[in-house]
């Protein structure tokens, strides 16, 4: 298996390098403007490269679950959706319309959907007839929450890695962990390009990458819920920073009568970067926050009960929201 991982790592590097060089030659570049902090035009095709690598992984590794293989395969379509958005600057309606196609296929045709969201001793939250609508909404929510974290070098990549490490801790079997490793290795190599380490050409995830990662993680969480016995509230805690930030920023924009779909510099990573002027501290803060949230939720789950963990998940959102507003006021 180590031999295959070495081959996979080499293949990942070559694919990322070739896609990056090709993107610069084809002018597939993110141009700096007033709402972006990078100074040079940069290739935005990181997600396309990752999606190609994940397709290669289907030939290299034997993941027993056909469902996990399908998630990786259809993920390519989500990456293409993000690439089209990067290239042609789709309006929110067009972007969501394209996103819903691969989501609908997996949720409805392949039946990768939530039937419940947890047993809390006193009650069980069954979805029944709302299973498909709730699944579609949840996936769209989380995919776009991931998209919100793609604004500073490494933020989405590092935040996603924090989720993967939490899921390593939660997952019960080798097949699950193999899948997570398949996702992780190219993402780590991508960060070398993202930060332009060792003189490598710089590469962004782009919408193709943020939508791809959000898509894969979302459906993996559903698969984990349905097949492993991991409680849904623990799975929710693994992506708590994404959930809290997505809700917060949209509530703030609606309160200030701003378009929630319009890109801006009001995301959490922008606020922390403005305060610290450090990409490292920005990414470190977000990763640590997500891990701390999970530890709190997991501790409550183990030492008390599921319901307490659920209540804390709800309570921590207004706490996060208040602290976030405090940070905004302190910066301004």
DACOR-V311612 format. One line per field, one symbol per residue. ss: DSSP state (A for helix, B for strand, O for the rest). psi: psi as a letter, one per 30 degrees, with the letter a starting at -180 (. if undefined). Layout:
ss: ???
psi: ???
This chain:
ss: OAAAAAAAAAAAAAAAAAAAAAAAAOOOBBOOOOOOOOOOOBBOOAAAAAAAAAAAAAAAOOOOOAAAAAAAAAAAAAAAAAAAAAAAOOOAAAAAAAAAAAAAAAAAAOOOOOOBBBBOOOOBBBOAAAAAAAAAAAAAAAAAAAAAOOOOOOAAAAAAAAAAAAAAAAOOOAAAAAAAAAAAAAAAAAAAAAOOAAAOOOBOOAAAAAAAAAAAAAAAAAAAAAAAOOOAAAAAAAOAAAAAAAAAAAAAAAAOOOOOOOOOOOOAAAAAAAAAOOAAAAAAAAAAAAAAAAAAAAAAAAAOOAAAAAAAAAAAAAAAAAAAAAAAAAAO
psi: eeeeeeeeeeeeeeeeeeeeeeeeeghikjkkafgkflfkkkkggeeeeeeeeeeefffeljjejfeeeeeeeffeeeeeeeeeeeegilleeeeeeeefeeeeeeeeefhilkflhkkheflkikebfgeeeeeeeeeeeeefeeefgifkkfeeeeeeeeeeeeeeeekfleeeeeeeeeeeeeeeeefeeeghkggkkkkleleeeeeeeeeeeefeeeeeefffgkkeeeeeffgeeeeeeeeeeeeeeeeghljffkkaggleeeeeeeefhjeeeeeeeeeeeeeeeeeeeeeeeefcleeeeeeeeeefeeeeeeeeeeeeeee.
